[in-house]
Amino acid sequence: MTGPTGPAPATTEGGAPHANAPSATALEDALSVNAAPTTARAARERAAAASTATGGEGGAAGMSPASDTPGGVGTGPARDGRGGAATSPASGGPGGGGVDGVLAGVVAGRRVWLCDLDGTLVDSFPAHEAAFRQAVAEVVPAALPSFRYADHAGASTAEVAALLTGDREVAGRLARRKQELYRRFVEQGRVRPFPGARRLLGLLAGGGQVAYLVTSGSRGSVERVLTGSALGACFRDVLTADDVPVSKPDPAFYHLACRRWHVDPAEAVVLEDSPHGVASAVGAGLATLHVHTAEPASGAVAVRGLDEIVSLLEMM
């Protein structure tokens, strides 16, 4: 959703419900869990491969790069521009064959939903891209001709800034400027929920399921988006890039979320929109829905749009 993702030199502004940052011991434990088959580098390579396979996009729409995650509208697997894919396999019906049957099998019995924000629940890609391009033009203009925001979908602002500059001080200035511009765009109303987002979260609450937000965005940016979109009250808690010492696609991001909230991975399902986010969730052993796409990243189930999940839940 940047990715909000990995921590950036962002500040923490108030508003969204959240728990205290995890202790150093908890972070070490979470990171040690990730020592197993999937390393951050391996996850990143899988995400890059998945991105190439789907047309070079992160498949996200607003939440991706860096501290503020971008994700979904823009370029990538064919979209209708508002969260739906232009094409998709034929559907069966809940519990039957086809896409709906597969989707029903994934969500059935899952009491916890771990949701990305940018590009997943809100259409923030255009605002993230505009903010990044302007910041790059101001801080590191030489990097602008080759900068392609979609290549960084799902990563944190801080991570993208570091990759673009190779200099800690310059990266810090770039990340701060990008966040400043993005937050201004949010306050101007340029980031809105995708169709079906509010209905989906309402159905989960009404059905006794718990929704948590797991985003690569900085807390300051995430809180502004949640306030502006009126989605903040839908989540029991929020984990942002400012709370985690790693960035998607590292599985430690989701490992830490599960440990923090005492979530059994077998009882949870993840909503993600980018290969980076999918790699992080799948690497943590979580059932994952890759939304707003017809071509899912490895290990995930494709979902055309949030309305598809809404329709299924209403029939279950």
N, C-alpha and C positions, 0 to 999 in steps of 0.2 A: 502498500500500500504502500520513502524514502521513502517507508519507506518507507513515514516514516521511516533507519537501519544503523549499523555500527555507530558508536558514539561519535559525536562531533563536538566542537567547542561551542555547543549550544547551551543556552541557559534554560532553566526549568521554570516555566510560567505556570500559574495556578489554574485550576478549573477542572481538569479531568480526574475521575476517581482513580487513585493509585495507591499501591502499598509502598512501604519503605524500601529503599534499594537493598538488594541482597547483601549479605555479609561477605567478607573476603573468603571465608571458609566455604560458604555456599557456592561462590563463583568457582573456587578451585575444584570442588566436588563435581559441579556441573561440567566443567571443562574436562575433568578426568574421565567422565562417563563417555565423552566423545573420543577418547583415545582409540576406540575400537574401529571398525573397518573404515569409517569415513573421516578423513582428515579435511581440514578447511580447504586445502589445496585441491584435493580430489573432488570435493563438492563443487568448488568453483569451476573446475574443468568440466564436470558434468553439466553445470548450468550453462557454460559457454557453448558446449556441444548442443545442448537442447535449444539454445537461442539460435544457433546457426541452422538447425534443422527446421525451425519454425519461421525462418525468414529473417534472422538477425535481430529479432526483437526480444525484449524481455517479456513480451506478452502482457505488459502491465499497462495501466492507464494512469495513474496519478501518482503512485507512490513508488519511488524507485530509488534513485541515487541517494546516496549519502544520507546524512542526518535526516533528510526529509525524504521519504521514500517515494518514488514515482511509480507508476505502474500502469496502465492499461489502455488508454485511448491513443491514438497516435498511430504508430505503425506496428506491425506484428501480425499475428494470425488474423485473417480477415475478420473485421468487426463491423457492426452496424453503427459504430460511433458512440453508442450509449450502453455498452456492456453486453450486447448480443453479438454472437459471431454470425458472419454472413452465411456460412454453411455449416452443416453438422450431420452426423450420421442419423439415420432414421431412428425414431423412438419406438420403444415397445410400450409398455405401461408399467406402472409401479409393480414390482414383483415379477414382471414378465421378462421377455428377452429384450434386446436392444439397449439403448443408452439409459432409459429410465429404469430398467431393471437393474442395471449395474449400479446406477446412482442410489437406488433404494437399498441395495445390498450394502453399500458403503455407509450410509447414514443410519440405518436401522439400529436401534439400541445404543446409539452414541449420545451420552448425556452432556458432554462438554464440547463446545465449539470454540476453536482457537482461530481467530480471524485477523487477517492482515487488513490494513486500512487503505493505503494509497493504491489506486488501480483495482482494488478488490471491492470495497464498499463505497468509495468516493472516486469521482472522476477528476483526478488531480494532475494527470500527465501534462496537459497544456500549461498549467500554472508552474509546475516544476521545471518544465523545459524552458519556458520563457525566463524564469528566474535564474536558472543556471547559465543560459546563454548570455544574459545581460551581465551577470557576475563575471563570467569568463572574459567577456569583452573588456570589462573594466580592470580586472586584476591581472589576467594573463592573456592578453589579446593574441599572442602568437599561437595559442592553443585553439583558438576559435575555429579556424578553417577545418580542422580535423575532428572537432568535437561533435559527437553524435550521442545525444542524451539516451536514446533507446538502448544503446549498448550497455548502459549501466543500470538498467531497471532492476530494482530489488536491493541495490547496494546503498550504503549510507552516504550522506552528503560528505561527511568527513573522509570516508574512504575514497570517494570519487575525486575530491579535492587533492588528496595526497597523490593519487595516480596521475593527475593532470600536471602537478607542479614539481613533485619530487623534493620539495622544500617545506619543512614543517611550518615556518613562519608564514610563508606565502599561502600554503594550504589553509592555515587557520583564517587568514584574511578572506580567502575565497569562500570558504564554508560559511563564515559569518555573514558575508555580503549576500550570498545566495539565500540563506535563511531569512535575512531581513527582507529581501525582495519577495520571497515566497509568502511570508506571513502577511505582507502588505496585500498581495493578491488575494489571499484567503479572506482578509477583512473586507475586500472589495466584492466579495461574493462570487469569486471565480472558481471555487471548488464546491461541487454539489454531490449529493449521494446519487449512486446509480439507481435506475428503476429497480424496485424490489428490495432495496437495502433495508428500509424501515420496516416493511412488511415481514421480511425474513427475521429480523431481530425480534419483532413483536411476536411472531409465531413461536420462536424458541423460548421466549420468556413465558408465554402462555402455556407452553407444553411442559414446563418444568425443567427445561434444559438451561445450562449455564453458558454464557458467552464471555470470553476474555479477548482482549485486543493484544495482538503480538505484532508490533510494527517497528520497522527500521527508521522511522521518523524520529526527530528530536522531540522531547516532551513539549517544548514551547510551541512548536508547529502543530503537533498532534492535538494539544489542548485547544488551539484556535480552531482547528478543523472540526473537532467534536462539538465545540460550542456553536460554531456557525451552521453546522448540519443538524444540530439537535440530536446527536447520536450518543452523547456521553453517558446518559443514564442507562443505556442498553447493556453496558458491560460491568461485570462484577469487579474487574480490575484491569489495569493497563500496563503493559511492559513496552518500553521504548528503547531506542538506541542509547539513550543516556543512562540506562540501567544495566547495560550489558557490555562487557569488554570485547565483544566479537561482533561480526556483522554477518547477515545472511550472505552466502549460502552455508556458512558454518552451522552444522547441526547443533552445536552448543547453544545457539540462540533458543531453539525449541526445547532442548534438554533442560535449560535453566527455567524456562516458563513452566514446564511440567513439574519440576522440583519445587519451584516457588509456590505453586498453587496446589501441590499434592495431587496432581492429575495422573491417573493411570492411562498410559498411551492407548491401551486397548479400549478405553471408553471415550476416546476423543476423536474428532475429525477436524481437519484444518482447511481453511479457505485461503487460497493464495492465487496471485495472478501472474507471477513472473517465474522464470526458470530458477532464479536465485532463491526465491522464497520456497518453491517446491523442493529444491535440493536440500534446503535446510530442514524442512518438515519431514520429508521422506527419509533423510539421513538419521533423523531422530526416531524413526520407527513409527511414524504417525500416518494414519489414513489421510490422504490429501486430495482435495478437489481443486483442480486448476480451472479457475473461472474465466469467462470472457474469451474462450478459445475453443477451436475445434480440434486442435492438435496439442494434446497435453505433453508436458515435460515428463521425462522418465519416472515411472512409479506413481503417477497421479492419474485421476479420472477427469476427463474433460467435461466442462459444463458451459453451455452457450452463454448463459446469463443468470443473474440471481433469480429472475422470475421462474426459471426452470426448477430451481430448488424450492421456491415458494409453492409452486403448483404441486410438487411431490409431497411436501409436508402437509399441505391442506388435504391430501387424499389419504395420508397414512393414519 
